[in-house]
Amino acid sequence: MAEPSKSLANLPYTGCVGILLLLIIGGVFLVFAVRPYYLSHRAEATANILI
């Protein structure tokens, strides 16, 4: 059995690793959200040049 002081149940809910994981996951979501917007905006700008 694991020592109580080293088990995951006793880790704090806030801290470096948790915040880092949330930032990474949030950054990935942000990239996937911004990329289609950027590509559609660029395609629209290119279409306006061709007309």
C-alpha positions as CSV (number, residue, x, y, z in Angstrom):
1,M,0.0,0.0,0.0
2,A,1.2,3.5,-0.8
3,E,2.4,5.8,1.9
4,P,-0.4,8.3,2.7
5,S,1.9,11.4,2.3
6,K,2.8,10.2,-1.3
7,S,-0.6,9.2,-2.5
8,L,-2.5,11.3,-5.2
9,A,-5.4,11.8,-2.8
10,N,-3.3,14.2,-0.7
11,L,-2.0,16.4,-3.5
12,P,-3.4,19.9,-3.6
13,Y,-5.9,20.8,-6.3
14,T,-4.0,23.8,-7.4
15,G,-0.3,24.0,-8.3
16,C,2.2,24.1,-11.0
17,V,1.5,20.8,-12.8
18,G,-2.3,21.3,-12.7
19,I,-2.1,24.9,-13.9
20,L,0.4,23.9,-16.6
21,L,-1.8,21.1,-17.9
22,L,-4.8,23.5,-18.0
23,L,-2.8,26.1,-19.9
24,I,-1.6,23.5,-22.4
25,I,-5.1,22.1,-23.0
26,G,-6.5,25.6,-23.3
27,G,-3.8,26.5,-25.8
28,V,-4.6,23.5,-27.9
29,F,-8.3,24.4,-27.9
30,L,-7.4,28.0,-28.8
31,V,-5.3,26.9,-31.8
32,F,-8.1,24.7,-33.0
33,A,-10.6,27.5,-32.6
34,V,-8.5,30.3,-34.2
35,R,-7.2,28.3,-37.2
36,P,-10.5,27.9,-39.0
37,Y,-11.3,31.5,-38.5
38,Y,-8.0,32.6,-39.8
39,L,-8.2,30.3,-42.8
40,S,-11.7,31.5,-43.7
41,H,-10.7,35.1,-43.3
42,R,-7.6,34.6,-45.5
43,A,-9.8,32.8,-48.1
44,E,-12.3,35.7,-48.1
45,A,-9.5,38.2,-48.6
46,T,-8.0,36.2,-51.5
47,A,-11.4,36.0,-53.1
48,N,-11.9,39.7,-52.9
49,I,-8.5,40.3,-54.6
50,L,-9.5,38.0,-57.5
51,I,-12.8,39.8,-58.2
